[in-house]
Amino acid sequence: MLLLLLGGLVIYFDSTLQRTAALDFQGQAPDSAGTNWLLVGSDSREGLDDAQREELSAGDAGGRRTDTMMLVHIPSGGGQPAMISLPRDSYVSIPGHGKTKLNAAFSFGGPQLLSQTVEQATGVHIDHYAEIGFGGFADLVDAVGGVDMCLDQPMNDDMANVHLQQGCQTLDGPQALGFVRARYSLQGGDLERAENQRKLLGALVNQATSPATLFNPFRLFPLASGASKTFLVNDSDHLWHLASLALALGDISGGEGVTTSVPFGRFGRDSDGGSVIVWDSEGAARMFDAIAKDQPIPQDLLGK
């Protein structure tokens, strides 16, 4: 009876997932061993009322843009999974739009064009897509009772409406959202923000897979319900795919995987004069070639 109940809940929560044809485009990179996810954090305000917009400092902007993009590789042979940040200001070629910032692909053509752009820039075949917006992210953090973070220095960012003290503390949903959105107050700018995003995601996964959550129905069911309603996934993805991703992210945050960013080359300027991040072309090629071949990322590229 318990198995039937659990099976029914899985089917129900899976049916509430939002889906889109994110990976339906021409010229896909060749499939390879292992599994690759494109994780996207968007600034969608959909579903937020005025009070929630004010609490989350979400503003009144419509539509969706993305400031968070990560490529997660799960090896086929049980090796170390890897999570790689793709900075929003990465200078890449976007099909049909020339060369500009990576996050512009999402503005031009949503999940589909962003996925196509990432595949083209990396040569890595993307198997799954997952996107979460402002409100959904904050709700997930609150559903697990907050996340524990340790800050080396205070964070005061008026643009992200986040003010945190130095030291270890538990962040609630709005605070966690501000932490991953903060950029202008950081000395390392977008690169430091990408590092913070990886830290926060790891902390969230740790809390979500802890006994305090898994064996507490008052946390587990709101978490499962919130995840199923706030994630936007590819039209062939299911809840069990997200569960597999969560396990891999848990391994990464637990030190059994790799977390890094695309090898940095230099800062530059785009055609409009905006600041962009130019990848280390040789290092990035070696990193993504290893992923495409389902091999470990070379040690000399980690942390660059």
Backbone as CSV, one residue per row, in Angstrom:
resi,resn,N_x,N_y,N_z,CA_x,CA_y,CA_z,C_x,C_y,C_z
1,MET,0.836,-1.212,0.000,0.000,0.000,0.000,0.870,1.261,0.000
2,LEU,1.948,1.231,0.827,2.833,2.398,0.893,3.487,2.657,-0.458
3,LEU,3.917,1.568,-1.137,4.548,1.724,-2.450,3.555,2.309,-3.460
4,LEU,2.312,1.878,-3.392,1.292,2.415,-4.298,1.078,3.900,-4.032
5,LEU,1.077,4.283,-2.750,0.890,5.681,-2.391,2.050,6.528,-2.905
6,LEU,3.279,6.037,-2.676,4.448,6.774,-3.139,4.464,6.886,-4.661
7,GLY,4.108,5.774,-5.333,4.057,5.794,-6.792,3.037,6.793,-7.302
8,GLY,1.885,6.846,-6.635,0.854,7.801,-7.025,1.298,9.237,-6.835
9,LEU,2.018,9.504,-5.733,2.515,10.855,-5.475,3.542,11.270,-6.522
10,VAL,4.425,10.345,-6.898,5.430,10.647,-7.923,4.755,10.999,-9.238
11,ILE,3.764,10.204,-9.620,3.051,10.467,-10.872,2.328,11.812,-10.807
12,TYR,1.724,12.104,-9.658,1.014,13.374,-9.516,1.970,14.556,-9.616
13,PHE,3.057,14.513,-8.838,4.004,15.627,-8.865,4.647,15.777,-10.245
14,ASP,4.892,14.656,-10.907,5.468,14.715,-12.255,4.510,15.399,-13.224
15,SER,3.227,15.172,-13.039,2.233,15.766,-13.947,2.141,17.275,-13.789
16,THR,2.614,17.810,-12.659,2.528,19.255,-12.428,3.778,20.001,-12.911
17,LEU,4.797,19.277,-13.360,5.974,19.933,-13.914,5.600,20.760,-15.138
18,GLN,6.191,21.938,-15.248,6.013,22.755,-16.445,7.035,22.316,-17.485
19,ARG,6.612,22.207,-18.732,7.492,21.689,-19.769,7.518,22.614,-20.996
20,THR,8.646,22.569,-21.706,8.818,23.343,-22.929,9.773,22.594,-23.845
21,ALA,9.719,22.894,-25.139,10.592,22.227,-26.121,11.946,22.918,-26.146
22,ALA,12.683,22.830,-25.040,13.953,23.544,-24.902,15.044,22.975,-25.791
23,LEU,14.971,21.685,-26.093,16.056,21.035,-26.817,15.655,20.639,-28.233
24,ASP,14.635,21.266,-28.751,14.156,20.973,-30.108,14.731,21.997,-31.074
25,PHE,15.940,21.738,-31.565,16.572,22.654,-32.512,17.490,21.877,-33.446
26,GLN,17.840,22.499,-34.557,18.683,21.875,-35.561,20.154,21.959,-35.164
27,GLY,20.950,21.034,-35.700,22.392,21.090,-35.511,22.854,20.735,-34.125
28,GLN,22.177,19.794,-33.471,22.586,19.415,-32.130,23.947,18.727,-32.147
29,ALA,24.712,18.928,-31.076,26.009,18.277,-30.945,25.801,16.766,-30.836
30,PRO,26.767,15.984,-31.280,26.629,14.524,-31.210,26.404,14.052,-29.781
31,ASP,25.527,13.062,-29.633,25.283,12.492,-28.310,26.542,11.776,-27.835
32,SER,26.694,11.674,-26.529,27.886,11.054,-25.965,27.521,10.334,-24.685
33,ALA,28.490,9.587,-24.156,28.254,8.894,-22.894,28.104,9.920,-21.777
34,GLY,27.442,9.512,-20.716,27.188,10.449,-19.625,25.932,11.258,-19.896
35,THR,25.548,12.059,-18.912,24.338,12.871,-18.998,24.681,14.323,-18.709
36,ASN,24.162,15.216,-19.540,24.459,16.645,-19.396,23.177,17.451,-19.203
37,TRP,23.194,18.288,-18.160,22.077,19.173,-17.847,22.472,20.626,-18.084
38,LEU,21.551,21.422,-18.603,21.692,22.872,-18.595,20.750,23.401,-17.526
39,LEU,21.318,23.983,-16.465,20.527,24.562,-15.379,20.469,26.068,-15.554
40,VAL,19.273,26.612,-15.448,19.067,28.040,-15.705,18.258,28.661,-14.575
41,GLY,18.729,29.791,-14.079,17.966,30.585,-13.128,17.462,31.826,-13.840
42,SER,16.153,31.966,-13.956,15.586,33.110,-14.673,14.979,34.105,-13.696
43,ASP,14.761,35.330,-14.192,14.146,36.349,-13.346,12.657,36.473,-13.625
44,SER,12.034,35.364,-14.012,10.598,35.368,-14.263,9.839,35.787,-13.004
45,ARG,8.897,36.724,-13.175,8.056,37.175,-12.054,6.686,36.501,-12.078
46,GLU,6.500,35.559,-12.996,5.194,34.930,-13.158,4.732,34.301,-11.852
47,GLY,3.495,34.602,-11.471,2.914,34.028,-10.267,3.171,34.822,-9.002
48,LEU,3.974,35.899,-9.093,4.253,36.706,-7.912,3.243,37.842,-7.794
49,ASP,2.666,38.016,-6.593,1.788,39.155,-6.388,2.639,40.363,-5.984
50,ASP,1.995,41.509,-5.760,2.735,42.738,-5.467,3.576,42.609,-4.201
51,ALA,3.019,41.962,-3.176,3.751,41.807,-1.917,4.992,40.945,-2.108
52,GLN,4.855,39.880,-2.901,5.996,38.999,-3.146,7.061,39.702,-3.982
53,ARG,6.623,40.508,-4.946,7.590,41.251,-5.767,8.408,42.199,-4.893
54,GLU,7.743,42.829,-3.926,8.451,43.749,-3.042,9.395,42.991,-2.119
55,GLU,8.932,41.861,-1.563,9.758,41.082,-0.644,11.007,40.550,-1.331
56,LEU,10.869,40.140,-2.595,11.982,39.550,-3.332,12.739,40.569,-4.163
57,SER,12.328,41.855,-4.081,12.945,42.912,-4.898,12.924,42.529,-6.364
58,ALA,11.777,42.011,-6.801,11.670,41.497,-8.164,11.333,42.577,-9.182
59,GLY,10.859,43.728,-8.718,10.548,44.793,-9.660,9.320,44.485,-10.489
60,ASP,9.111,45.308,-11.533,7.913,45.171,-12.359,8.218,44.688,-13.764
61,ALA,9.458,44.306,-14.040,9.816,43.895,-15.391,9.027,42.657,-15.795
62,GLY,8.612,42.621,-17.048,7.903,41.461,-17.565,8.859,40.524,-18.274
63,GLY,8.301,39.383,-18.740,9.121,38.451,-19.476,10.109,37.716,-18.589
64,ARG,11.102,37.085,-19.244,12.111,36.319,-18.512,13.485,36.622,-19.084
65,ARG,14.430,36.773,-18.185,15.841,36.852,-18.558,16.591,35.890,-17.647
66,THR,17.824,35.587,-17.985,18.568,34.659,-17.138,19.937,35.212,-16.787
67,ASP,20.274,35.098,-15.500,21.588,35.513,-15.017,22.387,34.323,-14.511
68,THR,21.771,33.160,-14.451,22.425,31.974,-13.926,22.354,30.842,-14.935
69,MET,23.505,30.357,-15.356,23.571,29.226,-16.283,24.687,28.297,-15.846
70,MET,24.361,27.024,-15.709,25.344,26.027,-15.303,25.184,24.776,-16.148
71,LEU,26.304,24.174,-16.473,26.322,22.898,-17.178,26.728,21.832,-16.169
72,VAL,25.892,20.814,-16.002,26.183,19.731,-15.069,26.380,18.440,-15.854
73,HIS,27.526,17.793,-15.642,27.830,16.531,-16.317,27.826,15.402,-15.295
74,ILE,27.055,14.353,-15.596,26.988,13.168,-14.757,27.607,12.018,-15.542
75,PRO,28.791,11.542,-15.147,29.479,10.490,-15.905,28.673,9.196,-15.970
76,SER,28.913,8.438,-17.025,28.183,7.185,-17.214,28.724,6.068,-16.341
77,GLY,30.002,6.140,-15.962,30.610,5.038,-15.235,30.701,5.233,-13.741
78,GLY,29.948,6.190,-13.203,29.955,6.409,-11.764,31.104,7.255,-11.270
79,GLY,31.738,8.009,-12.171,32.825,8.894,-11.762,32.298,10.168,-11.128
80,GLN,33.180,11.134,-10.978,32.814,12.385,-10.328,31.964,13.270,-11.242
81,PRO,30.775,13.688,-10.789,29.990,14.649,-11.570,30.644,16.025,-11.514
82,ALA,30.300,16.876,-12.462,30.903,18.211,-12.534,29.830,19.259,-12.755
83,MET,29.978,20.400,-12.075,29.085,21.541,-12.252,29.926,22.736,-12.688
84,ILE,29.613,23.282,-13.862,30.419,24.340,-14.467,29.553,25.577,-14.700
85,SER,29.960,26.690,-14.126,29.243,27.948,-14.354,29.587,28.508,-15.725
86,LEU,28.555,29.009,-16.401,28.714,29.694,-17.681,28.325,31.157,-17.437
87,PRO,29.284,32.037,-17.175,28.953,33.419,-16.822,28.027,34.085,-17.831
88,ARG,27.090,34.858,-17.350,26.083,35.503,-18.202,26.694,36.427,-19.236
89,ASP,27.868,36.997,-18.914,28.517,37.934,-19.835,29.515,37.254,-20.766
90,SER,29.492,35.921,-20.810,30.389,35.202,-21.716,30.144,35.652,-23.156
91,TYR,31.226,35.923,-23.867,31.148,36.441,-25.243,31.114,35.258,-26.211
92,VAL,29.937,34.972,-26.756,29.749,33.794,-27.606,28.940,34.157,-28.848
93,SER,28.966,33.262,-29.817,28.163,33.424,-31.027,26.775,32.846,-30.789
94,ILE,25.746,33.645,-31.065,24.368,33.209,-30.916,23.778,33.005,-32.307
95,PRO,23.299,31.810,-32.631,22.761,31.546,-33.970,21.743,32.587,-34.405
96,GLY,22.033,33.236,-35.539,21.120,34.225,-36.087,21.261,35.615,-35.510
97,HIS,22.167,35.807,-34.542,22.271,37.101,-33.871,23.713,37.590,-33.710
98,GLY,24.668,36.909,-34.281,26.039,37.351,-34.174,26.643,37.037,-32.818
99,LYS,27.704,37.745,-32.485,28.442,37.484,-31.253,28.092,38.526,-30.196
100,THR,27.679,38.050,-29.027,27.307,38.948,-27.934,27.284,38.154,-26.629
101,LYS,26.697,38.726,-25.568,26.669,38.066,-24.265,25.768,36.835,-24.287
102,LEU,26.190,35.803,-23.554,25.460,34.536,-23.531,24.015,34.706,-23.106
103,ASN,23.752,35.527,-22.076,22.383,35.624,-21.586,21.448,36.298,-22.588
104,ALA,22.019,36.956,-23.609,21.170,37.548,-24.648,20.440,36.476,-25.444
105,ALA,21.011,35.271,-25.514,20.363,34.191,-26.246,18.990,33.889,-25.667
106,PHE,18.879,33.945,-24.350,17.604,33.686,-23.690,16.599,34.783,-24.030
107,SER,17.084,36.036,-24.083,16.200,37.153,-24.425,15.728,37.054,-25.872
108,PHE,16.620,36.624,-26.770,16.275,36.526,-28.185,15.333,35.360,-28.488
109,GLY,15.566,34.219,-27.842,14.816,33.033,-28.235,14.500,32.046,-27.143
110,GLY,14.536,32.490,-25.889,14.131,31.640,-24.786,15.010,30.416,-24.595
111,PRO,14.473,29.394,-23.898,15.253,28.201,-23.572,15.850,27.499,-24.787
112,GLN,15.101,27.486,-25.878,15.560,26.765,-27.063,16.821,27.381,-27.655
113,LEU,16.819,28.703,-27.848,17.994,29.360,-28.418,19.157,29.345,-27.433
114,LEU,18.877,29.463,-26.137,19.946,29.396,-25.151,20.611,28.023,-25.184
115,SER,19.812,26.961,-25.226,20.366,25.611,-25.276,21.190,25.411,-26.541
116,GLN,20.679,25.889,-27.652,21.404,25.769,-28.913,22.735,26.526,-28.856
117,THR,22.711,27.710,-28.251,23.920,28.523,-28.140,24.962,27.837,-27.265
118,VAL,24.523,27.265,-26.142,25.451,26.577,-25.245,26.056,25.359,-25.938
119,GLU,25.228,24.604,-26.640,25.753,23.447,-27.365,26.787,23.877,-28.400
120,GLN,26.479,24.945,-29.126,27.384,25.415,-30.172,28.697,25.912,-29.572
121,ALA,28.605,26.619,-28.430,29.802,27.195,-27.818,30.680,26.144,-27.153
122,THR,30.071,25.065,-26.656,30.827,24.065,-25.898,31.100,22.781,-26.674
123,GLY,30.254,22.474,-27.652,30.367,21.196,-28.349,29.853,20.030,-27.523
124,VAL,29.178,20.331,-26.417,28.649,19.308,-25.519,27.149,19.131,-25.764
125,HIS,26.729,17.899,-25.995,25.311,17.610,-26.207,24.541,17.746,-24.898
126,ILE,23.454,18.506,-24.923,22.631,18.705,-23.729,21.471,17.711,-23.756
127,ASP,21.364,16.928,-22.684,20.321,15.908,-22.597,19.077,16.391,-21.864
128,HIS,19.271,17.302,-20.900,18.147,17.752,-20.070,18.265,19.253,-19.809
129,TYR,17.099,19.865,-19.567,17.038,21.303,-19.304,16.169,21.530,-18.072
130,ALA,16.623,22.419,-17.175,15.815,22.775,-15.997,15.982,24.260,-15.707
131,GLU,14.866,24.939,-15.506,14.855,26.393,-15.244,13.953,26.676,-14.052
132,ILE,14.374,27.619,-13.234,13.553,28.018,-12.094,13.588,29.533,-11.970
133,GLY,12.455,30.121,-11.596,12.339,31.575,-11.501,12.504,32.091,-10.080
134,PHE,12.366,33.410,-9.928,12.551,34.096,-8.650,11.771,33.448,-7.514
135,GLY,10.462,33.447,-7.658,9.599,32.981,-6.576,9.814,31.520,-6.261
136,GLY,9.981,30.702,-7.294,10.171,29.275,-7.099,11.421,28.971,-6.302
137,PHE,12.500,29.680,-6.601,13.756,29.452,-5.891,13.598,29.781,-4.413
138,ALA,13.030,30.939,-4.125,12.841,31.352,-2.734,11.937,30.368,-1.995
139,ASP,10.901,29.873,-2.657,9.985,28.925,-2.026,10.682,27.615,-1.672
140,LEU,11.568,27.145,-2.558,12.277,25.897,-2.283,13.179,26.039,-1.060
141,VAL,13.857,27.173,-0.960,14.715,27.409,0.202,13.886,27.420,1.480
142,ASP,12.750,28.084,1.449,11.888,28.124,2.634,11.297,26.748,2.943
143,ALA,11.033,25.946,1.901,10.434,24.621,2.108,11.345,23.693,2.890
144,VAL,12.673,23.875,2.752,13.616,23.011,3.478,14.079,23.645,4.786
145,GLY,13.474,24.763,5.162,13.818,25.401,6.424,15.007,26.325,6.358
146,GLY,15.356,26.778,5.144,16.496,27.677,4.982,17.774,26.907,4.685
147,VAL,18.810,27.637,4.283,20.098,27.014,3.971,21.195,27.697,4.785
148,ASP,22.186,26.916,5.180,23.303,27.434,5.972,24.430,27.888,5.055
149,MET,24.868,29.132,5.245,25.960,29.689,4.463,26.940,30.386,5.392
150,CYS,28.215,30.315,5.043,29.261,31.013,5.806,29.912,32.050,4.891
151,LEU,29.875,33.306,5.298,30.408,34.402,4.498,31.736,34.885,5.078
152,ASP,32.732,35.029,4.212,34.041,35.520,4.633,34.010,37.008,4.962
153,GLN,33.030,37.709,4.404,32.884,39.140,4.657,31.419,39.524,4.510
154,PRO,31.010,40.665,5.056,29.601,41.071,4.944,29.203,41.266,3.481
155,MET,27.922,41.114,3.202,27.386,41.384,1.869,26.294,42.437,1.991
156,ASN,26.507,43.563,1.349,25.516,44.638,1.316,25.337,45.073,-0.125
157,ASP,24.232,44.644,-0.708,23.961,44.926,-2.119,22.547,45.495,-2.236
158,ASP,22.456,46.797,-2.457,21.143,47.443,-2.535,20.370,47.001,-3.770
159,MET,21.067,46.714,-4.869,20.382,46.304,-6.095,19.662,44.968,-5.905
160,ALA,20.280,44.062,-5.155,19.674,42.760,-4.891,18.897,42.754,-3.575
161,ASN,18.918,43.893,-2.861,18.242,44.038,-1.579,18.646,42.933,-0.607
162,VAL,19.963,42.743,-0.469,20.447,41.732,0.458,21.513,42.368,1.351
163,HIS,21.377,42.143,2.667,22.314,42.688,3.651,22.604,41.583,4.660
164,LEU,23.777,40.987,4.548,24.137,39.834,5.362,25.421,40.114,6.138
165,GLN,25.475,39.592,7.353,26.644,39.759,8.186,27.723,38.741,7.816
166,GLN,28.939,39.038,8.221,30.031,38.082,8.062,29.811,36.906,9.004
167,GLY,30.215,35.717,8.574,30.094,34.547,9.422,29.038,33.570,8.941
168,CYS,28.809,32.524,9.722,27.859,31.473,9.358,26.452,31.846,9.824
169,GLN,25.486,31.559,8.972,24.102,31.940,9.259,23.154,31.138,8.378
170,THR,21.882,31.114,8.752,20.853,30.434,7.968,20.092,31.472,7.160
171,LEU,20.063,31.281,5.844,19.375,32.212,4.954,17.979,31.698,4.632
172,ASP,16.982,32.583,4.712,15.642,32.205,4.278,15.544,32.428,2.761
173,GLY,14.362,32.195,2.206,14.194,32.284,0.762,14.604,33.615,0.156
174,PRO,14.040,34.743,0.610,14.412,36.045,0.046,15.898,36.362,0.217
175,GLN,16.484,35.992,1.362,17.908,36.250,1.574,18.761,35.415,0.626
176,ALA,18.388,34.153,0.435,19.136,33.281,-0.469,19.048,33.793,-1.900
177,LEU,17.863,34.262,-2.284,17.708,34.808,-3.630,18.578,36.045,-3.810
178,GLY,18.603,36.921,-2.803,19.461,38.100,-2.879,20.927,37.728,-2.958
179,PHE,21.324,36.677,-2.235,22.708,36.223,-2.228,23.158,35.789,-3.620
180,VAL,22.309,35.057,-4.343,22.716,34.580,-5.669,22.542,35.648,-6.745
181,ARG,21.749,36.690,-6.444,21.572,37.767,-7.425,22.621,38.861,-7.275
182,ALA,23.184,39.015,-6.088,24.130,40.112,-5.825,25.297,40.068,-6.802
183,ARG,25.599,41.235,-7.352,26.671,41.315,-8.340,27.487,42.597,-8.205
184,TYR,26.801,43.721,-8.127,27.484,45.017,-8.186,28.323,45.303,-6.943
185,SER,27.993,44.657,-5.831,28.753,44.875,-4.602,29.957,43.946,-4.495
186,LEU,30.105,43.015,-5.442,31.169,42.027,-5.383,32.398,42.495,-6.142
187,GLN,33.531,42.339,-5.520,34.774,42.748,-6.168,35.021,41.937,-7.439
188,GLY,34.631,40.652,-7.411,34.837,39.789,-8.570,33.705,39.818,-9.564
189,GLY,32.691,40.672,-9.354,31.604,40.827,-10.310,30.905,39.524,-10.645
190,ASP,30.685,39.302,-11.931,29.917,38.153,-12.394,30.603,36.834,-12.064
191,LEU,31.938,36.823,-12.091,32.661,35.591,-11.790,32.488,35.196,-10.322
192,GLU,32.515,36.179,-9.426,32.303,35.883,-8.013,30.853,35.490,-7.761
193,ARG,29.933,36.130,-8.463,28.530,35.757,-8.297,28.309,34.304,-8.728
194,ALA,28.944,33.891,-9.811,28.809,32.507,-10.270,29.305,31.534,-9.208
195,GLU,30.379,31.909,-8.523,30.896,31.069,-7.444,29.895,31.005,-6.294
196,ASN,29.280,32.137,-5.951,28.259,32.158,-4.897,27.061,31.309,-5.276
197,GLN,26.685,31.342,-6.543,25.545,30.555,-6.994,25.807,29.067,-6.847
198,ARG,27.027,28.648,-7.144,27.364,27.230,-6.990,27.343,26.840,-5.508
199,LYS,27.843,27.716,-4.651,27.838,27.440,-3.207,26.411,27.310,-2.678
200,LEU,25.562,28.239,-3.090,24.186,28.230,-2.584,23.428,27.013,-3.086
201,LEU,23.622,26.662,-4.355,22.953,25.483,-4.898,23.383,24.232,-4.149
202,GLY,24.672,24.149,-3.836,25.161,23.008,-3.064,24.540,22.948,-1.687
203,ALA,24.426,24.104,-1.027,23.826,24.153,0.306,22.350,23.764,0.262
204,LEU,21.651,24.196,-0.786,20.232,23.864,-0.935,20.052,22.367,-1.137
205,VAL,20.869,21.775,-1.983,20.773,20.332,-2.231,21.103,19.558,-0.961
206,ASN,22.128,19.993,-0.222,22.475,19.326,1.032,21.303,19.304,1.994
207,GLN,20.623,20.444,2.103,19.496,20.534,3.020,18.309,19.713,2.515
208,ALA,18.094,19.737,1.192,16.955,19.021,0.610,17.108,17.508,0.730
209,THR,18.348,17.000,0.742,18.579,15.560,0.814,18.981,15.090,2.209
210,SER,18.890,15.981,3.182,19.251,15.617,4.541,18.113,14.844,5.207
211,PRO,18.409,14.034,6.232,17.351,13.325,6.965,16.300,14.273,7.541
212,ALA,16.726,15.501,7.905,15.782,16.467,8.474,14.690,16.838,7.487
213,THR,14.976,16.686,6.188,13.976,16.960,5.155,13.300,15.679,4.681
214,LEU,14.092,14.656,4.362,13.550,13.429,3.770,12.613,12.685,4.711
215,PHE,12.849,12.788,6.024,12.011,12.067,6.981,11.043,12.985,7.721
216,ASN,10.862,14.177,7.188,9.921,15.127,7.772,8.880,15.487,6.710
217,PRO,7.679,14.899,6.775,6.672,15.151,5.743,6.274,16.619,5.629
218,PHE,6.459,17.380,6.712,6.096,18.793,6.667,7.115,19.606,5.867
219,ARG,8.263,19.001,5.576,9.234,19.631,4.688,9.271,18.927,3.329
220,LEU,9.214,17.585,3.355,9.361,16.824,2.127,8.247,17.114,1.127
221,PHE,7.004,17.121,1.583,5.900,17.311,0.648,5.844,18.733,0.095
222,PRO,6.053,19.771,0.915,6.138,21.112,0.323,7.304,21.238,-0.666
223,LEU,8.425,20.549,-0.366,9.563,20.590,-1.276,9.219,19.925,-2.602
224,ALA,8.649,18.738,-2.549,8.286,18.019,-3.773,7.231,18.787,-4.562
225,SER,6.256,19.327,-3.848,5.206,20.097,-4.519,5.772,21.364,-5.142
226,GLY,6.636,22.059,-4.384,7.224,23.292,-4.898,8.121,23.038,-6.088
227,ALA,8.926,21.979,-6.023,9.839,21.666,-7.127,9.065,21.334,-8.394
228,SER,8.004,20.555,-8.246,7.250,20.130,-9.428,6.507,21.293,-10.079
229,LYS,6.131,22.284,-9.290,5.358,23.401,-9.838,6.221,24.570,-10.300
230,THR,7.455,24.628,-9.843,8.271,25.804,-10.163,9.379,25.530,-11.162
231,PHE,9.720,24.267,-11.404,10.718,23.950,-12.414,10.077,23.924,-13.795
232,LEU,10.763,24.511,-14.764,10.409,24.383,-16.172,11.454,23.475,-16.791
233,VAL,11.030,22.347,-17.365,11.965,21.362,-17.896,11.671,21.100,-19.368
234,ASN,12.580,20.375,-20.008,12.352,19.989,-21.395,11.136,19.068,-21.467
235,ASP,10.508,19.015,-22.629,9.248,18.275,-22.726,9.407,16.766,-22.559
236,SER,10.626,16.247,-22.567,10.832,14.809,-22.339,11.369,14.511,-20.941
237,ASP,11.500,15.532,-20.107,12.046,15.343,-18.763,10.942,15.022,-17.760
238,HIS,11.345,14.302,-16.695,10.398,13.882,-15.674,10.992,14.092,-14.279
239,LEU,10.167,13.881,-13.269,10.565,14.098,-11.886,11.737,13.196,-11.504
240,TRP,11.766,11.963,-12.037,12.860,11.054,-11.698,14.181,11.514,-12.312
241,HIS,14.110,12.264,-13.424,15.335,12.852,-13.962,15.866,13.923,-13.000
242,LEU,14.952,14.730,-12.458,15.356,15.745,-11.486,15.932,15.098,-10.222
243,ALA,15.378,13.956,-9.839,15.896,13.254,-8.659,17.335,12.792,-8.910
244,SER,17.595,12.309,-10.121,18.958,11.891,-10.474,19.908,13.076,-10.457
245,LEU,19.432,14.215,-10.933,20.237,15.438,-10.900,20.530,15.839,-9.453
246,ALA,19.528,15.760,-8.591,19.711,16.135,-7.187,20.764,15.263,-6.523
247,LEU,20.774,13.964,-6.841,21.774,13.065,-6.274,23.180,13.464,-6.723
248,ALA,23.313,13.816,-8.003,24.617,14.232,-8.514,25.069,15.529,-7.868
249,LEU,24.148,16.475,-7.726,24.494,17.736,-7.079,24.853,17.521,-5.612
250,GLY,24.191,16.542,-4.978,24.532,16.211,-3.605,25.957,15.682,-3.501
251,ASP,26.359,14.859,-4.471,27.734,14.358,-4.493,28.724,15.508,-4.669
252,ILE,28.374,16.455,-5.541,29.261,17.587,-5.796,29.427,18.434,-4.539
253,SER,28.299,18.770,-3.911,28.362,19.618,-2.719,29.025,18.899,-1.553
254,GLY,29.005,17.560,-1.590,29.633,16.785,-0.532,31.106,16.516,-0.764
255,GLY,31.661,17.111,-1.813,33.081,16.953,-2.085,33.420,15.778,-2.975
256,GLU,32.387,15.082,-3.485,32.620,13.924,-4.347,32.491,14.284,-5.821
257,GLY,32.568,15.555,-6.128,32.455,15.998,-7.506,33.275,17.253,-7.726
258,VAL,33.076,17.850,-8.872,33.855,19.015,-9.283,32.930,20.206,-9.474
259,THR,33.306,21.360,-8.944,32.566,22.593,-9.180,33.546,23.669,-9.604
260,THR,33.288,24.303,-10.723,34.225,25.272,-11.279,33.495,26.166,-12.276
261,SER,34.251,26.991,-12.979,33.701,27.862,-14.005,34.469,27.648,-15.300
262,VAL,33.915,28.123,-16.395,34.638,28.056,-17.661,35.973,28.787,-17.500
263,PRO,37.070,28.234,-17.994,38.367,28.919,-17.881,38.296,30.354,-18.404
264,PHE,38.749,31.280,-17.556,38.662,32.705,-17.873,39.872,33.135,-18.697
265,GLY,39.598,33.911,-19.759,40.672,34.450,-20.577,40.959,35.897,-20.237
266,ARG,39.963,36.751,-20.493,40.130,38.180,-20.238,38.770,38.864,-20.302
267,PHE,38.747,40.115,-19.860,37.571,40.952,-20.059,37.718,41.678,-21.394
268,GLY,36.595,41.941,-22.037,36.606,42.645,-23.308,35.397,43.533,-23.436
269,ARG,35.147,44.013,-24.649,33.995,44.870,-24.941,33.250,44.320,-26.149
270,ASP,31.910,44.344,-26.057,31.142,43.924,-27.214,30.928,45.101,-28.156
271,SER,30.139,44.908,-29.215,29.955,45.951,-30.218,29.239,47.173,-29.672
272,ASP,28.510,47.003,-28.552,27.814,48.125,-27.925,28.640,48.776,-26.822
273,GLY,29.857,48.293,-26.619,30.729,48.863,-25.601,30.565,48.264,-24.222
274,GLY,29.706,47.233,-24.103,29.498,46.610,-22.805,30.617,45.646,-22.454
275,SER,30.845,45.452,-21.160,31.892,44.548,-20.704,31.471,43.093,-20.910
276,VAL,32.373,42.292,-21.438,32.098,40.871,-21.672,33.252,40.033,-21.117
277,ILE,32.980,38.762,-20.932,33.992,37.810,-20.471,34.394,36.934,-21.654
278,VAL,35.663,36.955,-21.979,36.181,36.141,-23.068,36.810,34.884,-22.471
279,TRP,36.332,33.732,-22.896,36.857,32.477,-22.379,38.311,32.264,-22.812
280,ASP,39.044,31.521,-22.014,40.335,30.996,-22.431,40.031,29.895,-23.451
281,SER,40.179,30.199,-24.722,39.706,29.307,-25.781,40.352,27.919,-25.702
282,GLU,41.660,27.857,-25.425,42.345,26.566,-25.360,41.884,25.783,-24.134
283,GLY,41.784,26.468,-22.979,41.345,25.802,-21.766,39.901,25.345,-21.848
284,ALA,39.021,26.209,-22.393,37.607,25.849,-22.521,37.445,24.659,-23.458
285,ALA,38.209,24.649,-24.550,38.121,23.544,-25.505,38.523,22.228,-24.838
286,ARG,39.576,22.249,-24.027,40.016,21.039,-23.336,38.978,20.575,-22.310
287,MET,38.383,21.555,-21.589,37.377,21.220,-20.588,36.164,20.562,-21.222
288,PHE,35.627,21.168,-22.260,34.403,20.648,-22.864,34.655,19.393,-23.699
289,ASP,35.862,19.253,-24.219,36.208,18.026,-24.927,36.222,16.846,-23.966
290,ALA,36.735,17.077,-22.755,36.735,16.024,-21.738,35.310,15.618,-21.382
291,ILE,34.427,16.602,-21.233,33.035,16.305,-20.903,32.359,15.540,-22.033
292,ALA,32.578,15.993,-23.270,31.965,15.325,-24.423,32.425,13.876,-24.538
293,LYS,33.651,13.619,-24.074,34.193,12.253,-24.131,33.952,11.488,-22.826
294,ASP,33.192,12.097,-21.905,32.855,11.469,-20.631,34.117,11.137,-19.836
295,GLN,35.058,12.086,-19.842,36.319,11.918,-19.136,36.434,12.981,-18.040
296,PRO,37.284,12.765,-17.034,37.476,13.778,-15.978,38.038,15.071,-16.555
297,ILE,37.635,16.192,-15.989,38.181,17.479,-16.403,39.634,17.554,-15.949
298,PRO,40.559,17.965,-16.818,41.971,18.076,-16.412,42.129,18.928,-15.163
299,GLN,42.944,18.463,-14.235,43.113,19.117,-12.945,43.604,20.555,-13.079
300,ASP,44.433,20.836,-14.087,44.991,22.181,-14.214,43.947,23.211,-14.637
301,LEU,42.734,22.742,-15.015,41.671,23.666,-15.431,40.708,23.986,-14.293
302,LEU,40.800,23.268,-13.206,39.862,23.466,-12.111,40.216,24.723,-11.323
303,GLY,39.200,25.539,-11.081,39.400,26.754,-10.307,39.891,27.910,-11.120
304,LYS,40.000,27.741,-12.462,40.464,28.844,-13.304,39.319,29.761,-13.671
